[in-house]
Amino acid sequence: MNYFKKCFYVFATIGFALMVVNCKRVKKAEAGETGVAIPSQTVGITKSEFGTTPEGEKVDKYTLKNEAGMEVAIITYGGIISNLIVPDSKGIRQDVVLGFPTLDQYIESSPYFGALIGRYGNRIAAGKFTLDEKQYTLARNDGPNHLHGGLKGFDKKVWTASEKIDENSASLVLHYLSKDGEEGYPGNLHVQVTYTLNNDNALDIQYMANTDMKTVVNLTNHSYFNLSGDFSKTILDHVLTIRADGYLPIDKGLIPTGQIEPVSGTPFDFREPKEIGADINAENEQLKLGMGYDHCWVLNKQNAEMSLAAKVYNPENGRVLEVFTTEPGIQFYSGNFLDGTLPAKNEGTYARRSGLCLETEHFPDSPNQHNFPSVVLNPGEQYSSKTTFKFSTK
């Protein structure tokens, strides 16, 4: 084969390959698949080092990517979602979760930014509960009460990780063994949490656990969202919808009173879209006790099927977050205790109400509130819970 024939053969081969790739993209677009606007982006996972704990445990960061250009970074310390990058209505990609750039900051001063929470998300009154007539005593790390698993809950543990990838999703599977007696809880609890980023810009969180002794379990994720992508702004202009006719009023220790009150006629009515700031400063005893919203809403559902729980919309850039869950409740927290002392990722600090949390969960203090849905897990049973954070624009 002479020189000109070789050149022709090479160019023809390259041209054919490019034509095939382009045809595949056209077919995807015709089928309505997402991510075609960013053809260079593919589903994948990258791993990097994120530091070492004072105990000498190595911490890694995994970044999950999809075809649409969405990215989720998760560190093995606390299973923390450290970054979550999504596009707005103009295609501008920004990080929408509060967090820190270094491991030391998470260890020293994090208010549960992005973390996995367990064994028990939210509060247990007086740090005590009883199972089969035996009383268990937990750490009191929130005044007289137990909060988010105790002094060293799941948010402060280093999880083991493995990866899974297919053409439509990237998953990070985390494992942790919480030993019998840890933070006062009974039973060896084997926990698996799977983060899955799909091509439709949905982040699934699947929680699973089993125990060798009767115990209580209530797992959740504690990400703080700010859909503006600008952490110098508050979330008061975000428009929120919660599919709940009732909520749980609290006492001065932020423990549910045991009653379920209707939201109708109160600042807690988010059944129709409403700006978070619309009623947050209303003259209301419950808002005073929580210093804003820090309550659990009782979702309108009859079973543990996946359903829409809440929706948040940022009118400025069109970002939308929908929260689906199998859980009976959702804790809406309006970032009341952020006080401007914690450094933001790029510059400045996290001021009051610069982030909001939507923690899917069973109800706070359920081990001591027998009229609430049970959080008891028995040997031979499988704890299973799923939450999806789905992003879109309008």
Sequence and secondary structure as in RCSB ss.txt:
>XXXX:A:sequence
MNYFKKCFYVFATIGFALMVVNCKRVKKAEAGETGVAIPSQTVGITKSEFGTTPEGEKVDKYTLKNEAGMEVAII
TYGGIISNLIVPDSKGIRQDVVLGFPTLDQYIESSPYFGALIGRYGNRIAAGKFTLDEKQYTLARNDGPNHLHGG
LKGFDKKVWTASEKIDENSASLVLHYLSKDGEEGYPGNLHVQVTYTLNNDNALDIQYMANTDMKTVVNLTNHSYF
NLSGDFSKTILDHVLTIRADGYLPIDKGLIPTGQIEPVSGTPFDFREPKEIGADINAENEQLKLGMGYDHCWVLN
KQNAEMSLAAKVYNPENGRVLEVFTTEPGIQFYSGNFLDGTLPAKNEGTYARRSGLCLETEHFPDSPNQHNFPSV
VLNPGEQYSSKTTFKFSTK
>XXXX:A:secstr
  HHHHHHHHHHHHHHHHHHHHHHHHHHHHTT TTTT TT   EEEEEEEEE TT  EEEEEEEE TTS EEEEE
TBTTEEEEEEEE TTS EEE B   SSHHHHHHH SSTT EE SB SEEGGGEEEETTEEEE    BTTBEETTS
TT GGGSB EEEEEE SSEEEEEEEEEE TTGGG  S EEEEEEEEEETTSEEEEEEEEEESS EE B EE   B
 TTS TTS STT EEEE EEEEE B TTS B S  EE TTSTT  SS EETTSSTTSS HHHHHHTS EEEEEES
 SSSS EEEEEEE TTT EEEEEEESSSEEEEE  TT  S SB SSSSB  TTS BEEEEES TTGGG TTS   
EE TT  EEEEEEEEEEE 
